[in-house]
Amino acid sequence: MQMTVKQVAAMLDVDYLMASNLIRFLEKRGDVKVVGKRPSLSGKGKPSKLYELPESVTIDFRAPIRKAG
């Protein structure tokens, strides 16, 4: 599914910073990819990144973070 950080924050009922850090973590693991940009609804400001998110993610705290690329 494709979502912005703001949409993820609203869906998980967390603040923007926490959602942004979660997306950044998942992006480093290779679970999330940037697929485009979405312009703001007002037409002002820079566009939001659009991420391709999996429907579910499992985090194993015993395993090291794998490097993307």
C-alpha positions in Angstrom: 0.0 0.0 0.0 1.2 3.5 -0.7 1.2 6.1 2.1 2.9 9.2 3.3 4.4 9.6 6.8 1.5 11.7 7.8 -1.0 9.0 6.8 1.1 6.4 8.7 1.1 8.6 11.8 -2.7 8.9 11.7 -3.2 5.2 11.1 -1.0 4.2 14.0 -2.2 7.1 16.2 1.4 8.3 16.9 3.1 11.6 16.3 4.7 12.5 13.0 8.3 12.1 14.4 7.7 8.6 15.6 6.1 7.5 12.3 9.0 9.2 10.4 11.5 7.3 12.4 9.7 4.0 11.9 9.5 4.5 8.1 13.3 5.4 8.1 14.1 2.2 10.0 12.0 0.1 7.7 13.6 1.8 4.7 17.1 0.9 6.0 16.0 -2.7 6.4 14.7 -2.7 2.8 11.1 -3.2 3.7 9.9 0.2 2.5 10.7 2.1 -0.7 10.0 5.6 -1.9 7.8 5.3 -5.0 7.0 8.9 -5.7 5.9 12.3 -4.3 2.4 13.6 -3.5 1.8 17.4 -3.8 0.3 19.1 -0.8 -3.4 19.6 -0.9 -3.0 23.4 -0.6 -0.5 23.5 -3.5 2.0 25.2 -1.3 5.2 23.7 0.2 7.2 20.8 -1.0 5.6 17.5 -1.9 5.4 14.6 0.5 7.3 11.4 -0.2 5.1 8.5 -1.1 6.2 5.1 0.4 5.3 1.6 -0.7 4.6 -0.2 2.6 4.0 -3.9 3.1 0.8 -5.0 4.8 2.6 -6.4 7.7 6.1 -6.3 9.2 7.9 -8.4 11.8 10.8 -7.0 13.8 13.2 -9.6 15.4 15.2 -7.8 18.0 17.7 -10.6 18.2 18.7 -10.2 14.5 21.0 -7.4 13.2 19.6 -4.8 10.8 20.4 -5.9 7.3 22.0 -3.4 5.0 20.0 -2.1 2.0 21.8 -2.5 -1.3 
